[in-house]
Amino acid sequence: MWGLLIGTTGAVIVSLIFNREKTWKGIKSGARMFINLLPPFITVLILVAFVLTLLPKEILIQLMGEEAGLTGFAIAAVLGSISLIPGFIAYPLSAILIKNGLGYPVIAVFITTLMMVGIVTLPLESKYFGWKAAVTRNLFSLTGALIIGVAIALLWKII
């Protein structure tokens, strides 16, 4: 973490030396983006905290923990497929879920389906590509997510 902070600070200083105006413009633009992304990020974190408070840790682990097997994969795939969460929120959310006992293979299925399978966006996608292409793409993506989960589970057992 310190390396990232030191490297970023160094890059900003070098940028300031070469072009002060563009650097400040970039810093202001980045600050605006950060402020715009903060509300959805905080909202999702509050929702996750709420769910984790209501749902006992033991049940969460039973449903989606490392020993949940295919049930955990199925739940993660469904949740990832129907959720519309951007990556910058999904990764910290996944870290919270891992700290609460979920396994890496299940998280891999969740993240992969979240990014690649779009049940919510299927009607819009089908308008542009047709139902057959949209459904086929989603099915291939879902299959890929499950393969990734199995691969990580196998690697996790080996390592």
Residue frames as a rotation matrix with the C-alpha (Angstrom) as fourth column:
MET 1
0.569 0.822 0.000 0.00
0.822 -0.569 0.000 0.00
0.000 0.000 -1.000 0.00
TRP 2
0.448 -0.475 -0.758 2.82
0.150 -0.795 0.587 2.38
-0.881 -0.377 -0.285 0.87
GLY 3
-0.593 -0.708 0.382 4.49
0.459 0.092 0.884 1.65
-0.661 0.700 0.271 -2.45
LEU 4
-0.086 0.679 0.729 1.33
0.975 -0.093 0.202 2.62
0.205 0.728 -0.654 -4.32
LEU 5
0.808 0.409 -0.424 1.00
0.531 -0.817 0.225 5.83
-0.254 -0.406 -0.878 -2.31
ILE 6
0.086 -0.876 -0.475 4.65
0.095 -0.468 0.879 6.78
-0.992 -0.121 0.043 -2.79
GLY 7
-0.628 -0.313 0.712 4.55
0.674 0.239 0.699 5.91
-0.389 0.919 0.061 -6.51
THR 8
0.285 0.833 0.474 1.37
0.938 -0.344 0.040 7.94
0.197 0.433 -0.880 -7.07
THR 9
0.757 -0.058 -0.650 2.75
0.281 -0.870 0.405 10.93
-0.589 -0.490 -0.643 -5.18
GLY 10
-0.302 -0.951 -0.062 5.96
0.221 -0.133 0.966 10.74
-0.927 0.278 0.250 -7.21
ALA 11
-0.455 0.202 0.867 4.02
0.889 0.161 0.428 10.56
-0.053 0.966 -0.253 -10.49
VAL 12
0.679 0.734 0.018 1.91
0.733 -0.680 0.017 13.59
0.025 0.001 -1.000 -9.52
ILE 13
0.444 -0.598 -0.667 5.05
0.105 -0.704 0.702 15.58
-0.890 -0.382 -0.250 -8.63
VAL 14
-0.624 -0.673 0.397 6.68
0.441 0.116 0.890 14.68
-0.645 0.730 0.225 -11.97
SER 15
-0.075 0.701 0.709 3.46
0.984 -0.065 0.168 15.61
0.164 0.710 -0.684 -13.77
LEU 16
0.782 0.342 -0.521 3.33
0.489 -0.855 0.173 18.95
-0.386 -0.390 -0.836 -11.92
ILE 17
-0.095 -0.915 -0.393 6.88
0.144 -0.403 0.904 19.69
-0.985 0.029 0.170 -13.04
PHE 18
-0.763 -0.249 0.596 6.08
0.569 0.177 0.803 19.01
-0.306 0.952 0.007 -16.70
ASN 19
-0.621 0.621 0.479 2.61
0.123 -0.526 0.842 20.56
0.774 0.582 0.251 -16.93
ARG 20
-0.980 0.172 -0.102 1.08
0.071 -0.180 -0.981 22.15
-0.187 -0.968 0.164 -13.86
GLU 21
-0.486 0.842 -0.233 -2.19
-0.858 -0.510 -0.053 23.14
-0.164 0.174 0.971 -15.57
LYS 22
-0.056 0.450 -0.891 -3.00
-0.573 0.716 0.398 19.67
0.817 0.533 0.218 -16.95
THR 23
-0.749 -0.284 -0.599 -2.06
0.271 0.693 -0.668 18.05
0.605 -0.663 -0.442 -13.65
TRP 24
-0.896 0.445 -0.001 -4.44
-0.210 -0.425 -0.880 20.23
-0.392 -0.788 0.474 -11.63
LYS 25
-0.205 0.835 -0.510 -7.14
-0.967 -0.091 0.239 19.66
0.153 0.542 0.826 -14.23
GLY 26
-0.239 0.029 -0.971 -6.62
-0.200 0.977 0.078 15.90
0.950 0.213 -0.228 -13.85
ILE 27
-0.946 -0.122 -0.300 -6.66
0.265 0.242 -0.933 16.09
0.187 -0.963 -0.197 -10.05
LYS 28
-0.649 0.760 -0.037 -9.90
-0.646 -0.576 -0.502 18.08
-0.403 -0.301 0.864 -10.12
SER 29
-0.058 0.615 -0.787 -11.46
-0.845 0.390 0.367 15.63
0.532 0.686 0.497 -12.59
GLY 30
-0.514 -0.224 -0.828 -10.40
0.120 0.937 -0.327 12.68
0.850 -0.268 -0.454 -10.45
ALA 31
-0.984 0.174 -0.036 -11.80
-0.001 -0.206 -0.978 14.31
-0.177 -0.963 0.203 -7.31
ARG 32
-0.337 0.908 -0.247 -15.13
-0.933 -0.358 -0.044 14.89
-0.128 0.216 0.968 -9.08
MET 33
-0.090 0.253 -0.963 -15.25
-0.475 0.839 0.264 11.24
0.876 0.481 0.045 -10.18
PHE 34
-0.826 -0.287 -0.485 -14.46
0.261 0.567 -0.781 10.10
0.499 -0.772 -0.394 -6.64
ILE 35
-0.826 0.562 0.051 -17.25
-0.388 -0.500 -0.775 12.26
-0.410 -0.660 0.630 -5.22
ASN 36
-0.094 0.817 -0.569 -19.70
-0.977 0.035 0.211 10.94
0.193 0.576 0.795 -7.84
LEU 37
-0.158 -0.033 -0.987 -18.77
-0.222 0.975 0.003 7.31
0.962 0.219 -0.162 -7.11
LEU 38
-0.923 -0.315 0.220 -18.93
-0.256 0.078 -0.963 7.67
0.286 -0.946 -0.152 -3.33
PRO 39
-0.256 0.886 0.387 -22.75
-0.944 -0.142 -0.299 7.58
-0.210 -0.442 0.872 -2.87
PRO 40
0.577 0.513 -0.635 -23.33
-0.636 0.770 0.045 4.24
0.512 0.378 0.771 -4.67
PHE 41
-0.294 -0.783 -0.548 -20.28
-0.081 0.592 -0.802 2.77
0.952 -0.191 -0.237 -2.97
ILE 42
-0.877 0.004 0.481 -21.49
-0.474 -0.178 -0.862 3.77
0.082 -0.984 0.158 0.50
THR 43
0.097 0.995 0.025 -25.03
-0.995 0.098 -0.009 2.59
-0.011 -0.024 1.000 -0.31
VAL 44
0.430 0.022 -0.903 -23.86
-0.345 0.928 -0.141 -0.89
0.835 0.372 0.406 -1.31
LEU 45
-0.653 -0.724 -0.224 -21.60
-0.027 0.317 -0.948 -1.14
0.757 -0.613 -0.227 1.74
ILE 46
-0.610 0.529 0.591 -24.53
-0.783 -0.290 -0.550 -0.20
-0.120 -0.798 0.591 4.00
LEU 47
0.446 0.810 -0.380 -26.73
-0.860 0.506 0.069 -2.82
0.249 0.296 0.922 2.30
VAL 48
0.069 -0.515 -0.854 -24.03
-0.092 0.849 -0.520 -5.47
0.993 0.114 0.011 2.69
ALA 49
-0.881 -0.389 0.270 -23.54
-0.264 -0.070 -0.962 -4.55
0.393 -0.919 -0.041 6.35
PHE 50
-0.189 0.913 0.362 -27.31
-0.975 -0.130 -0.182 -4.76
-0.119 -0.387 0.914 6.85
VAL 51
0.570 0.385 -0.726 -27.53
-0.572 0.820 -0.015 -8.19
0.590 0.423 0.688 5.20
LEU 52
-0.278 -0.769 -0.576 -24.49
0.027 0.593 -0.805 -9.48
0.960 -0.240 -0.144 7.11
THR 53
-0.803 0.071 0.591 -26.09
-0.584 -0.289 -0.759 -8.25
0.117 -0.955 0.274 10.34
LEU 54
0.169 0.976 0.141 -29.43
-0.978 0.184 -0.100 -9.94
-0.123 -0.121 0.985 9.63
LEU 55
0.756 0.054 -0.652 -27.97
-0.322 0.898 -0.299 -13.13
0.570 0.436 0.696 8.22
PRO 56
0.757 -0.497 0.424 -26.00
-0.355 0.232 0.906 -15.08
-0.548 -0.836 -0.001 10.83
LYS 57
-0.007 -0.893 -0.450 -22.43
-0.979 -0.085 0.183 -15.80
-0.202 0.442 -0.874 9.77
GLU 58
-0.556 -0.193 0.809 -22.99
-0.255 0.965 0.055 -19.54
-0.791 -0.176 -0.585 10.21
ILE 59
0.439 0.796 0.418 -25.85
0.278 0.322 -0.905 -19.55
-0.855 0.513 -0.080 7.68
LEU 60
0.711 -0.261 -0.653 -23.83
-0.653 -0.591 -0.474 -17.48
-0.263 0.763 -0.591 5.21
ILE 61
-0.390 -0.920 0.044 -20.94
-0.865 0.383 0.323 -19.92
-0.314 0.088 -0.945 5.51
GLN 62
-0.314 0.355 0.880 -23.30
0.051 0.932 -0.358 -22.91
-0.948 -0.068 -0.311 5.24
LEU 63
0.702 0.708 0.080 -24.88
0.161 -0.049 -0.986 -21.51
-0.694 0.705 -0.148 2.05
MET 64
0.954 -0.298 0.020 -21.82
-0.092 -0.356 -0.930 -20.06
0.285 0.886 -0.367 0.35
GLY 65
0.507 -0.805 0.309 -18.75
-0.653 -0.124 0.747 -21.09
-0.563 -0.580 -0.588 2.34
GLU 66
-0.367 -0.791 -0.489 -15.91
-0.927 0.270 0.259 -23.27
-0.073 0.549 -0.833 1.13
GLU 67
-0.900 0.033 0.435 -17.80
-0.045 0.985 -0.168 -26.45
-0.434 -0.170 -0.884 1.98
ALA 68
-0.046 0.974 -0.222 -21.04
-0.470 -0.217 -0.856 -25.37
-0.882 0.065 0.468 0.24
GLY 69
-0.562 -0.272 0.781 -19.95
0.425 0.716 0.554 -26.92
-0.710 0.643 -0.286 -3.05
LEU 70
-0.728 0.295 0.619 -22.34
0.621 -0.099 0.777 -26.63
0.290 0.950 -0.111 -5.97
THR 71
0.365 0.880 -0.305 -24.98
0.929 -0.322 0.181 -24.96
0.061 -0.350 -0.935 -3.80
GLY 72
0.149 -0.417 -0.897 -22.58
0.407 -0.800 0.440 -22.10
-0.901 -0.431 0.050 -3.09
PHE 73
-0.863 -0.469 0.188 -21.71
0.325 -0.230 0.917 -21.84
-0.387 0.853 0.351 -6.77
ALA 74
-0.332 0.823 0.460 -25.40
0.860 0.064 0.506 -21.75
0.387 0.564 -0.729 -7.73
ILE 75
0.546 0.529 -0.650 -26.26
0.774 -0.615 0.150 -19.06
-0.321 -0.585 -0.745 -5.19
ALA 76
-0.198 -0.720 -0.665 -23.22
0.237 -0.693 0.681 -16.98
-0.951 -0.022 0.308 -6.19
ALA 77
-0.858 -0.114 0.500 -24.07
0.502 0.014 0.865 -17.38
-0.105 0.993 0.045 -9.90
VAL 78
0.098 0.971 0.216 -27.69
0.944 -0.159 0.288 -16.29
0.314 0.176 -0.933 -9.37
LEU 79
0.535 0.084 -0.840 -26.72
0.569 -0.771 0.285 -13.31
-0.624 -0.631 -0.461 -7.20
GLY 80
-0.472 -0.814 -0.338 -24.00
0.209 -0.476 0.854 -12.24
-0.857 0.332 0.394 -9.64
SER 81
-0.727 0.209 0.654 -26.26
0.685 0.157 0.711 -12.66
0.046 0.965 -0.258 -12.67
ILE 82
0.270 0.942 0.200 -29.13
0.881 -0.325 0.344 -10.55
0.389 0.083 -0.917 -11.33
SER 83
0.369 -0.195 -0.909 -27.03
0.608 -0.689 0.395 -7.86
-0.703 -0.698 -0.136 -9.63
LEU 84
0.600 -0.221 0.769 -26.03
0.576 -0.548 -0.607 -4.66
0.555 0.807 -0.201 -11.35
ILE 85
0.847 -0.405 -0.344 -22.99
0.150 -0.439 0.886 -3.65
-0.510 -0.802 -0.311 -9.30
PRO 86
0.776 -0.618 -0.129 -19.93
-0.416 -0.347 -0.841 -1.95
0.474 0.706 -0.526 -10.80
GLY 87
0.410 -0.706 -0.577 -16.49
0.466 0.706 -0.534 -3.48
0.784 -0.050 0.618 -10.28
PHE 88
-0.483 -0.666 0.568 -15.22
-0.127 -0.588 -0.799 -0.72
0.866 -0.458 0.200 -8.01
ILE 89
0.061 0.562 0.825 -17.92
-0.984 -0.105 0.144 -1.73
0.167 -0.821 0.546 -5.54
ALA 90
0.827 0.354 -0.437 -17.83
-0.352 0.932 0.089 -5.49
0.439 0.080 0.895 -6.20
TYR 91
0.066 -0.889 -0.452 -14.18
0.152 0.457 -0.876 -5.98
0.986 -0.010 0.165 -5.26
PRO 92
-0.714 -0.280 0.642 -14.35
-0.553 -0.338 -0.762 -4.38
0.430 -0.899 0.086 -1.78
LEU 93
0.313 0.900 0.304 -17.67
-0.947 0.269 0.176 -6.18
0.077 -0.343 0.936 -1.27
SER 94
0.650 -0.130 -0.749 -15.95
-0.127 0.953 -0.276 -9.47
0.750 0.274 0.602 -2.12
ALA 95
-0.491 -0.871 0.028 -13.20
-0.100 0.024 -0.995 -8.74
0.865 -0.491 -0.099 0.41
ILE 96
-0.382 0.455 0.804 -15.86
-0.921 -0.255 -0.294 -8.27
0.072 -0.853 0.517 3.09
LEU 97
0.681 0.705 -0.199 -17.53
-0.703 0.705 0.094 -11.54
0.206 0.076 0.976 2.10
ILE 98
0.226 -0.698 -0.680 -14.20
0.033 0.703 -0.710 -13.40
0.974 0.138 0.182 2.20
LYS 99
-0.724 -0.493 0.482 -13.51
-0.408 -0.258 -0.876 -12.02
0.556 -0.831 -0.014 5.68
ASN 100
-0.090 0.791 0.605 -16.93
-0.980 0.038 -0.196 -13.36
-0.178 -0.611 0.772 6.68
GLY 101
-0.220 -0.136 0.966 -16.05
-0.392 0.919 0.040 -16.89
-0.893 -0.370 -0.256 5.64
LEU 102
0.858 0.506 -0.092 -16.96
-0.277 0.304 -0.911 -17.22
-0.433 0.807 0.401 1.97
GLY 103
0.223 -0.796 0.562 -14.54
0.499 0.589 0.636 -19.20
-0.837 0.139 0.529 -0.16
TYR 104
-0.443 -0.524 -0.728 -12.49
-0.355 -0.643 0.679 -17.83
-0.823 0.559 0.099 -3.03
PRO 105
-0.920 0.122 0.371 -14.07
0.378 0.522 0.764 -20.18
-0.100 0.844 -0.527 -5.60
VAL 106
0.040 0.997 -0.068 -17.57
0.968 -0.056 -0.245 -18.94
-0.248 -0.056 -0.967 -4.70
ILE 107
0.248 -0.032 -0.968 -16.39
0.097 -0.994 0.058 -15.32
-0.964 -0.108 -0.243 -4.84
ALA 108
-0.805 -0.580 -0.128 -14.81
-0.102 -0.077 0.992 -16.02
-0.585 0.811 0.003 -8.25
VAL 109
-0.556 0.695 0.455 -18.16
0.829 0.425 0.364 -17.28
0.059 0.580 -0.813 -9.55
PHE 110
0.350 0.720 -0.599 -19.93
0.757 -0.594 -0.271 -14.25
-0.552 -0.359 -0.753 -8.06
ILE 111
-0.068 -0.467 -0.882 -17.50
-0.148 -0.869 0.472 -11.69
-0.987 0.163 -0.010 -9.54
THR 112
-0.923 -0.340 0.178 -17.36
0.099 0.237 0.966 -13.41
-0.371 0.910 -0.185 -12.94
THR 113
-0.292 0.889 0.352 -21.14
0.954 0.243 0.178 -13.63
0.073 0.388 -0.919 -13.30
LEU 114
0.313 0.375 -0.873 -21.47
0.543 -0.824 -0.159 -10.09
-0.779 -0.424 -0.462 -11.98
MET 115
-0.281 -0.554 -0.784 -19.21
-0.320 -0.716 0.620 -8.78
-0.905 0.425 0.024 -14.74
MET 116
-0.937 -0.293 -0.188 -20.17
-0.275 0.295 0.915 -11.12
-0.213 0.909 -0.357 -17.58
VAL 117
-0.621 0.782 0.042 -23.77
0.741 0.570 0.354 -12.30
0.253 0.252 -0.934 -17.12
GLY 118
-0.964 0.258 -0.057 -26.56
-0.233 -0.932 -0.279 -9.74
-0.125 -0.256 0.959 -17.34
ILE 119
-0.532 0.845 0.061 -30.05
0.846 0.532 0.001 -10.95
-0.032 0.052 -0.998 -16.59
VAL 120
0.074 0.557 -0.827 -31.20
0.495 -0.741 -0.454 -7.41
-0.866 -0.376 -0.330 -15.76
THR 121
-0.222 -0.265 -0.938 -29.70
-0.535 -0.772 0.344 -6.02
-0.815 0.578 0.030 -18.96
LEU 122
-0.656 -0.049 0.753 -30.83
0.400 0.823 0.403 -8.94
-0.640 0.566 -0.521 -21.16
PRO 123
0.427 0.868 0.254 -33.86
0.705 -0.144 -0.694 -7.10
-0.566 0.475 -0.674 -22.66
LEU 124
0.655 -0.252 -0.712 -31.68
-0.400 -0.915 -0.043 -4.15
-0.641 0.313 -0.701 -23.68
GLU 125
-0.444 -0.892 0.091 -28.93
-0.456 0.312 0.834 -6.40
-0.772 0.328 -0.544 -25.04
SER 126
-0.346 0.375 0.860 -31.46
0.616 0.782 -0.093 -8.42
-0.707 0.498 -0.502 -27.04
LYS 127
0.718 0.600 -0.352 -32.72
0.175 -0.645 -0.744 -5.25
-0.674 0.473 -0.568 -28.77
TYR 128
0.339 -0.686 -0.644 -29.26
-0.810 -0.561 0.172 -4.70
-0.479 0.463 -0.745 -30.24
PHE 129
-0.646 -0.751 -0.135 -28.09
-0.735 0.566 0.372 -8.27
-0.203 0.340 -0.918 -30.85
GLY 130
0.014 0.724 -0.690 -31.30
-0.608 0.554 0.569 -10.31
0.794 0.412 0.448 -30.89
TRP 131
0.639 0.349 0.686 -32.56
-0.769 0.327 0.550 -12.76
-0.032 -0.878 0.477 -28.27
LYS 132
0.946 -0.259 -0.194 -30.60
0.212 0.950 -0.230 -15.71
0.244 0.177 0.954 -29.60
ALA 133
0.110 -0.971 0.214 -27.23
0.264 -0.179 -0.948 -13.93
0.958 0.161 0.236 -29.50
ALA 134
-0.034 -0.086 0.996 -27.92
-0.764 -0.640 -0.082 -12.30
0.644 -0.764 -0.044 -26.12
VAL 135
0.799 0.385 0.462 -29.03
-0.594 0.622 0.510 -15.54
-0.090 -0.682 0.726 -24.45
THR 136
0.798 -0.561 -0.219 -26.17
0.387 0.756 -0.528 -17.50
0.462 0.337 0.820 -26.04
ARG 137
-0.056 -0.848 0.528 -23.61
-0.114 -0.520 -0.847 -14.95
0.992 -0.108 -0.068 -24.81
ASN 138
0.149 0.190 0.970 -25.07
-0.942 -0.273 0.198 -15.06
0.302 -0.943 0.138 -21.30
LEU 139
0.969 0.227 0.101 -25.09
-0.246 0.931 0.269 -18.88
-0.033 -0.286 0.958 -21.25
PHE 140
0.471 -0.874 -0.118 -21.46
0.438 0.348 -0.829 -19.04
0.765 0.339 0.547 -22.40
SER 141
-0.172 -0.519 0.837 -20.54
-0.470 -0.704 -0.533 -16.44
0.866 -0.485 -0.122 -19.78
LEU 142
0.538 0.450 0.712 -22.35
-0.841 0.227 0.491 -18.39
0.059 -0.863 0.501 -17.06
THR 143
0.955 -0.232 -0.185 -20.61
0.206 0.967 -0.153 -21.59
0.214 0.108 0.971 -18.13
GLY 144
0.134 -0.958 0.254 -17.27
0.215 -0.222 -0.951 -19.79
0.967 0.182 0.176 -18.10
ALA 145
0.043 -0.055 0.998 -17.94
-0.823 -0.567 0.005 -18.44
0.566 -0.822 -0.070 -14.60
LEU 146
0.859 0.329 0.393 -18.68
-0.498 0.719 0.485 -21.93
-0.123 -0.612 0.781 -13.30
ILE 147
0.723 -0.673 -0.157 -15.55
0.455 0.634 -0.625 -23.32
0.520 0.380 0.765 -14.97
ILE 148
-0.062 -0.738 0.672 -13.50
-0.239 -0.642 -0.728 -20.54
0.969 -0.206 -0.137 -13.36
GLY 149
0.374 0.289 0.881 -15.00
-0.906 -0.091 0.415 -21.38
0.200 -0.953 0.228 -9.97
VAL 150
0.998 -0.014 0.055 -14.18
0.006 0.988 0.155 -25.08
-0.056 -0.154 0.986 -10.36
ALA 151
0.427 -0.900 0.084 -10.64
0.379 0.093 -0.921 -24.26
0.821 0.425 0.381 -11.57
ILE 152
-0.091 -0.442 0.892 -10.01
-0.628 -0.670 -0.396 -22.03
0.773 -0.596 -0.216 -8.57
ALA 153
0.697 0.390 0.601 -11.45
-0.714 0.448 0.538 -24.68
-0.060 -0.804 0.591 -6.23
LEU 154
0.910 -0.395 -0.123 -9.11
0.349 0.893 -0.283 -27.28
0.221 0.214 0.951 -7.72
LEU 155
0.094 -0.913 0.396 -6.11
0.173 -0.377 -0.910 -24.95
0.980 0.154 0.122 -7.54
TRP 156
0.207 0.059 0.976 -7.02
-0.825 -0.527 0.207 -23.97
0.526 -0.848 -0.061 -4.00
LYS 157
0.939 0.172 0.296 -6.99
-0.307 0.808 0.502 -27.63
-0.153 -0.563 0.812 -2.94
ILE 158
0.678 -0.735 -0.012 -3.66
0.553 0.521 -0.650 -28.22
0.484 0.434 0.760 -4.70
ILE 159
-0.052 -0.738 0.673 -1.89
-0.021 -0.673 -0.739 -25.16
0.998 -0.053 0.019 -3.32
